[in-house]
C-alpha cells in the first residue's frame, strides 16, 4: 500500500501533457522499429523496383531520424511516406504533433516530392488544404536535395512563419496587422487540432 501511495503522489503533480508527449515518443519509437523491420524484410521483394536513390534515402530516414521528425514509408506503396513533425520549441506550434503525407513522383529526384499537412494548422505559408509554400518544393528544387532536407525545411518553416510570401492571404494579413493575436490563434489551433495527432 505504501508503494501505491507513493506512486500516486509522484504522478499527481505532473502535467497531463507530459504523458501525451511521452506516449508520442513511444509511438515514434515503436513506429520506427516496426517500419525498419518491415523495410529490411521487404527490400529484396517488391522494393527491388524502387530506384537505389529512394532506397538509400529511406534507409537513412529510418536509421538516422532527424530530431522531432518521423517519416515511414507505407507498406502498400514505398513512395508514400507517413510523416509526423513535433512543433518546434518556442514557436506557436510547440507541443503539437503534426501529421503530413509525402509522395515521391516517378520523376523523383528530377521533380520535387509532393507534401501536404493533414493536421489543421494556422500558418501564413500553409493553406486550408495543407499545401505548403516552400521554394524548394517549387522552383528552387534541385535533384541534389533529399527527403530529409525537405522535412527539415518544413520544420524550420514552423519556427519562422513568413507572411511576406503567403499561401493563405487571410492568415498573412492577420499576421502582419496583429502578430501577437495571430500567434495566439496559431497556439489555440495547435491545442485544438494537433494535441491528439
N, C-alpha and C positions, 0 to 999 in steps of 0.2 A: 504493500500500500504506500509505503514511503516513496518508493521509486516512481509510482504513478503520480503522486502528488508533486514530486519534484519535476517530473516531466511536464506536467500541466503548467507549473509556474514558469518553467523555462520557455515554453512555447507561447504562452499567452501574450507577452509584450510585443512579439514580433508583428510587423506589419503584414497583413494578408497578402500584399503584393509580393512579399519575399517568397511566399510559397509558389505564386504564379511563375515568377522568374526562374525559381529553382526547377519547377516542373518543365518549363520551356527548355532549360539547359539539358535536362534529362532527355526530353523529347528530341532535341537536336542530336544528342549523343547516340540515342537508340536509332534515330533515322540514319545517321552517319554509318553506324555499324551494319544495319540492315542493307543499306544501299551498296556499301563496299563489298559485302559478301555476295550480293546479287550480281554486282558488276564482274567480280572475279569469276563467278560460276558461268556467266553467260557470254563473256567476251569472245570466247572461241566459237560461239554458235552464231546467233542472229547478228551480233555486233560486228562480225567479221566484215560485213558490208559497209561499216562506217569508215570514213577516211581516218587515216592514222592520226591526223591532227586533232580530230574530235576525241578520239580515244585517249590521247595523251593529255589533252586539256581536262577531260573528265577525271582521269586518274589523279591529276594534280588537285582538282577541286575537292576530291574525296580525301586525299592523303594530307593535303595542306590547306584546310579550310581557312578562309580569312576570318578574323575576329568579328563576331556579330553577324556572320553570313552563313547560311546553309543552302546548298544547291545540290539537288539529287535528281538524276535522270529518271524518267518514267520507265517502268518495266515494259510497257507496251511500245514505247517509241523513245529510243535513246537520244533523239534530237530535241525532245521536250523535257524541260527541267522544272521541277517544283522548287521555288526559291522562298526563303524566309530571311528577312533582314530585321535585326533589332534596331529600334530607333536610337540614334546616337545620343550619348550623354550631352547635357547642356544644349539640347535642341528642343523645339516644341514637340518632337516625336519621341522623346526619351520615355522609356517604359513600354513602348508599343512594340508589337511583333507584326510585321507587315508581310503579307503573302504576295508573291509575284509569280508570273509564269514567263518562261524564256524559251524561245524556239529557234533552232538553228536551221535556216532555209537550205535548200540543196546547194545554193550558190556559196554558202559559207566556206571559207573566210573572205571570199571576194565581196560578199554582201554582209551587212551587219546583222546581228541577232535581232529577233523581234521580242520586245519585252514590254510587259504592262503590269501595273499594280492590280491585284484582285481585292486587296483591302482598301476601303474608302479612306481617302486622305485629303486634308485641306492644305494644298501646296500650290503656289502660283505656276509651277512648271509641270504639274500633273493634272490632267483633266478628269472629268467625271467618269470617263470610260477607262481610266487607268493608264492612258497613254502618257509617255514621258518626253518632255522637251530636253533633249540632251544631244549636243553636237556630234558626239562620237557614234550616236545611233543613226545619224543622218549624213550630212556632207563631210564631216570630219572622220568618218570611219576609215580605218586602214586595216589591211589583212595582217599587219603586224600586231594589232590589238587582239586581246583574248577575252573569253567569257569573264574571267576573273577581273580584268580591267573594267569591263562594263559594270559589274556588280559593285566594285569598289567606288566607281564614279557615281552610281546611283546612291550609294550610302553617303557619299560626300555631298550630294545634292540635298539630302535630308538635313545635313548640318548647315548648309548655306543656300537657302532659297533665293532665287534671283528674279524678282518681279519685273526687271527690265527686259527679260527675254521670256515672256509668259506663254503658257499654253492655255491657262484659264484666265481670261481677261478680267472677270469679276473679282477673283481672288487677288490678282495682281493689283487691281485698283484699291482693294481693301488694304493690302499690304503697304502700298505707297501712301495712302491717305491717313492710315492709323495703324502703324506696325504693331504697337503693343496690343491693340484689340485683336488684330489678325492672328498674332501669336497665341493669344488666349483661346481663340476659336480653334486653331490647329491643335492645341493641347486638349481641348474638350473633345474634338473628333478622335484624337488618339485614344482618349479614355473610353469613348463610346464604341469605336469600331475596331481598334487594334489591341484591346486588352485581352481578348479571348481568341486570338488568331490561332 
